[in-house]
Amino acid sequence: MNFSVYEVIMLVCFGFSWPFAILKTIRVKNPAGKSYLFMSLIILGYIAGCIHKILYKYDIVFWLYLFNTLLVLTDLVLCLYYAAKIKKGLNHGQAEN
């Protein structure tokens, strides 16, 4: 298959970065400082990359886009979960650790 090595390098680097963000979210259980807009735009960009690969140039890189999309989506869902948990605790007068 003919694919861009530079595109693969970019996606692999990003792919190695997101698990650290996910682990931090799980460890601190507090999404303070995380930008939902940023993560949503990254997901949108990866989805656009997937669509481009499907419609115009399908190759193995599609799976890197999909994998990265799932990583960022995981971090976003965890952030929303912990934010809701913190808000619920604050509404009931409890402190979250």
N, C-alpha and C positions, 0 to 999 in steps of 0.2 A: 504494500500500500504506500501511497505517496502522501506524507503528511509533513507539517512544519515542525521541525525539531525545536524551534524557539517557542512555539505555542505549547508543545509538550513540556518544555522546561518551565515555562510560566505556570502552567496548571499543576505541575508536580510540586513546585515551590509553594504555591498557595495551598495545595493539598496537604503538605507537611505542616503548614502553619495553623490551620484551623483546629486540628486535634488539641493543640496547646490551649487555644481559646476555649474550647469545650471543657477541657479538664479544669481550667481556672474557674469557669462558671460553676461547675459541679463542686469544686473545692470550697469556694467562698459562698456559694448559695445566695449571691446577691448580684444582680445585674447592673448595679450602679456603675455609671461610666460607659456602659454599652449603648451603642446607637442603633435603635431599631430601624431607623431610616437607612443607615449605612448598610446594615445586613440585608435589608429588603432590596436595596439597589444592587448589591453584589449578587443576590439570588436572581434578580431580574436579568442581570448581565449573563450569568451562567445559563439561564433558560434560553436567552437569545442565542448564545453559543450553541446550545443543543439543537435549537430549531434550525440554525444555519447549517449545522452538520447534517441534519436529516434532509433538508430541502436541497442543498447545493453541493455539499462535499462530504458525504458520509465516510468517515474513517474511524480508526480506533480512538481518536482524540475525543469523540463523542462521549465515551465512557468516563474520561477524565472530567469533562464538564458535568456530567451527571453525578459523579462521585463528589465533586466539590460542592455542587448544589445541595446534596444531601447533608454534607458536613455543616455548611452554613445554616441550613434549615434546622438541623439538630441544635445548634447553638441558639438560634432564634427562639425555638420552642422552649428550650431550657430557661432562657432569660424570661420569657413570658410566664412560665410556670413559677419560677422563683419570685418574680415581681408580684404575681397574684397571691402567692403564699405570704409574702411580706405584708402586702396590703390587707389581707384577711387578718393577719396577726395584729396589725395596727388598729384595725377596726374593732377588734375584740379586746383591745387594751393589753395585748401580750407582746413581749419583745421576741423577735426572732433571732436565733443564733445561726 
